[in-house]
Amino acid sequence: MGQRLSGGRSCLDVPGRLLPQPPPPPPPVRRKLALLFAMLCVWLYMFLYSCASSCAAAPGLLLLGSGSRAAQTAAPDRTLPRLSFRAPPATPLDVAKETAEGATSLEEQSPEAPDSLSPISSFFSGSGSKQLPQAIIIGVKKGGTRALLEFLRVHPDVRAVGAEPHFFDRSYDKGLAWYRDLMPRTLDGQITMEKTPSYFVTREAPARISAMSKDTKLIVVVRDPVTRAISDYTQTLSKRPDIPTFESLTFRNRTTGLIDTSWSAIQIGLYAKHLEHWLGHFPLRQLLFVSGERLIRDPAGELGRVQDFLGLKRIITDKHFYFNKTKGFPCLKKAEGSSKPHCLGKTKGRTHPEIDPEVVQRLRDFYRPFNLKFYQMTGHDFGWN
């Protein structure tokens, strides 16, 4: 105590010197691992987001469940071939009908599609390969084809293009490689599908699809041809409110009751005539006829038939649907790639205009022999009489 070192100071008083300190402990291993994991997650997210964005921008590529529209691969519009039972001279009414049909074609080029998946989901959907479709919904317009496609896309083994490709009627000259590139990627055991309702009334379509594959399965959604024609007109009217009345467009000569079969709204409903062209290239067993009326009343029942026809397990059942009273048709409780209910948009389920009952009856009388022949050809009575 009190003893001093040489220099006269205690060791605690030596300037510039401190007692030796122990080295700092190394950071915990868990902290290092957590930091490494966080950096890996950030890097992985940026990689997936970048990849998904570049894939979505690629021309002609439709990611699984995406809402990409046909604008990415739009083909030049071409006039569809039509059945012509006679070739009368053009009249102002004919011009009005052609204008109405042109307005309708715009609607066909802008189908509704589900919302896009998240970038990460889209990235993982890029696995697999693109195949030509093994099944096609070929018709008919305003029969319920959009509803059927959206219902089918709930099935995990179905992959379908959201927009209508119009390959076999408008873009056939682009080639099968172009067509295949429109398809979503599929894994082994999954079915590639597309739907274009105008195929059913296109004379060249049966031979072209048969040339692609004779084993292609074909689905036709049919509906009372009178109701279908009115629905077709209603769609056109929503685009062109100035078009002539349904009654004036229906007849070539209303006094004699001569129906104008050159008007596409009437012509499409001649199902038996169109079916003859398909049976020249495909056996009846490769075509399935879905009732548009029953698709509304009993969607699960009709989807059961479709799943059997496609060789799929019956996964889509009653539990997937609920009836929307406001729209007047069934909706999905959960759409593909979503946890939310999904109904077809405002372009579906429009209120039909009032049509003269006499005109409706004349149309029913006109279609009756064609309907009966269609029942005989398909072996199914749709009850439209």
Residue pairs with C-beta under 8 A, 6 or more apart in sequence:
4 10
5 11
11 17
45 120
48 119
48 120
48 123
49 119
49 120
51 123
52 63
52 119
52 120
52 122
52 123
53 119
55 61
55 63
55 122
55 123
55 126
56 63
56 66
56 68
56 116
56 122
59 72
59 73
60 72
60 73
60 178
60 181
60 182
61 68
61 72
61 181
62 68
62 72
62 161
62 162
62 163
62 182
62 183
62 184
63 116
63 117
63 122
63 125
63 126
63 184
64 117
64 122
64 125
64 159
64 184
64 185
64 337
65 114
65 116
65 117
65 121
65 125
65 153
65 162
65 336
65 337
66 113
66 114
66 116
66 117
66 122
66 162
67 113
67 114
67 115
67 116
67 162
68 113
68 116
68 162
68 163
69 110
69 111
69 113
69 162
69 163
70 109
70 110
70 111
70 163
70 164
70 165
70 166
73 165
73 178
73 181
73 182
74 109
75 166
75 167
75 170
75 171
75 174
76 170
76 171
77 105
77 109
77 170
78 169
78 170
80 169
80 198
80 201
80 202
80 264
81 202
81 203
81 204
82 201
82 262
82 264
82 267
83 201
83 261
83 267
83 270
83 273
83 274
84 262
85 261
85 262
86 262
88 252
93 244
93 248
93 249
94 262
96 243
96 244
96 249
97 244
97 249
97 260
97 262
97 263
99 240
99 243
100 233
100 236
100 240
100 243
100 244
100 249
100 265
101 236
101 263
101 264
103 236
103 239
103 240
103 243
104 232
104 235
104 236
104 239
104 264
106 239
107 235
107 236
107 239
107 347
108 141
108 164
108 166
108 197
108 198
109 164
109 166
111 146
111 162
111 163
111 164
112 146
112 344
112 345
112 347
112 348
113 162
113 163
114 150
114 153
114 162
114 335
114 336
114 337
114 338
114 342
115 337
115 338
116 122
117 125
117 337
121 337
125 184
125 185
126 185
127 185
127 187
128 185
128 186
128 187
128 190
129 185
129 186
130 180
130 181
130 183
130 184
130 185
130 186
130 192
131 180
131 183
131 186
131 192
132 176
132 179
132 180
132 183
132 192
132 212
132 213
133 183
133 192
133 193
133 194
133 216
134 191
134 192
134 193
134 213
134 215
134 216
134 217
135 191
135 192
135 193
135 216
135 217
135 218
135 219
135 310
136 193
136 194
136 195
136 196
136 199
136 209
136 216
136 217
136 218
136 219
137 145
137 148
137 149
137 193
137 194
137 195
137 196
137 197
137 219
137 220
137 221
138 195
138 196
138 197
138 199
138 200
138 205
138 209
138 218
138 219
138 220
138 278
139 145
139 197
139 198
139 199
139 200
139 201
139 220
139 221
139 222
139 268
139 274
140 197
140 200
140 201
140 220
140 221
140 222
140 223
140 228
140 268
140 271
141 197
141 198
141 228
141 232
141 268
142 197
142 223
142 228
142 231
142 232
142 235
143 197
143 220
143 221
143 222
143 223
143 228
143 292
144 221
144 223
144 290
144 292
144 295
144 296
145 195
145 197
145 221
146 195
146 344
146 348
147 295
147 299
147 329
147 330
147 344
147 348
148 195
148 219
148 221
148 290
148 295
148 302
148 303
148 306
149 160
149 193
149 195
150 332
150 335
150 336
150 342
150 344
151 299
151 303
151 316
151 320
151 321
151 332
152 158
152 160
152 193
152 303
152 306
152 316
153 159
153 160
153 335
153 336
154 315
154 316
154 320
154 332
154 334
154 335
154 336
155 307
155 312
155 315
155 316
156 190
156 315
157 189
157 190
157 191
157 312
157 313
157 315
158 190
158 191
158 193
158 310
158 312
159 183
159 184
159 185
159 186
159 190
159 191
159 192
159 193
160 184
160 192
160 193
160 194
160 195
161 182
161 183
161 184
161 193
161 194
161 195
164 194
164 195
164 196
164 197
165 171
165 179
165 182
165 194
165 196
166 196
166 198
167 174
167 178
167 179
167 182
167 194
167 196
168 196
168 199
168 202
168 204
168 205
168 208
168 209
169 196
169 198
169 199
169 202
169 204
169 205
171 178
171 179
172 204
172 208
176 212
182 194
183 192
183 194
184 192
186 192
191 310
191 312
197 221
199 205
199 209
200 220
200 268
200 274
200 278
201 264
201 267
201 268
201 274
203 277
206 277
206 278
206 280
206 281
206 282
207 281
209 216
209 218
209 281
210 216
210 281
210 282
214 282
215 286
216 282
216 286
217 286
217 287
217 288
217 309
217 310
218 278
218 282
218 286
218 287
218 288
219 287
219 288
219 290
219 306
219 309
220 275
220 287
220 288
220 289
220 290
221 289
221 290
221 291
221 292
221 295
222 271
222 289
222 290
222 291
222 292
222 374
222 382
223 231
223 291
223 292
223 293
224 292
224 293
224 382
224 384
225 268
225 269
225 270
225 271
225 363
225 367
225 370
225 371
225 384
226 269
226 360
226 363
226 364
226 367
226 384
228 268
228 269
228 292
229 250
229 265
229 266
229 268
229 269
229 363
230 246
230 352
230 353
230 355
231 350
231 352
232 264
232 265
232 268
233 246
233 249
233 265
233 353
234 350
234 351
234 352
234 353
235 347
235 350
236 243
236 265
237 243
237 353
238 347
238 350
243 249
246 353
246 355
246 359
247 254
247 355
247 356
247 359
248 254
249 260
249 263
249 265
250 259
250 260
250 263
250 266
250 359
250 362
250 363
251 257
251 258
251 259
251 260
251 359
252 258
252 259
252 260
252 262
257 362
259 266
259 362
259 363
259 366
260 266
261 267
261 270
266 363
268 274
269 367
269 370
270 367
270 370
271 370
271 371
271 374
272 370
272 371
272 373
272 374
272 377
273 370
275 374
275 377
275 378
276 377
278 287
279 377
284 377
284 378
284 379
288 305
288 306
288 309
289 378
289 380
290 302
290 305
290 306
291 302
291 382
293 382
294 301
294 302
295 302
296 328
296 329
296 330
299 321
299 330
300 316
300 317
300 318
300 320
300 321
303 316
303 317
304 314
304 316
304 317
307 313
307 314
307 315
307 316
308 314
319 333
320 332
320 333
320 334
321 330
321 331
321 332
321 333
322 330
322 331
322 333
322 341
323 329
323 330
323 331
324 330
324 331
324 343
327 343
327 344
327 348
327 349
328 349
329 344
329 348
329 349
331 341
331 342
331 343
331 344
332 341
332 342
332 343
333 341
334 340
334 341
334 342
335 341
335 342
364 385
367 384
368 385
371 382
371 384
371 385
372 385
374 382
375 381
375 382
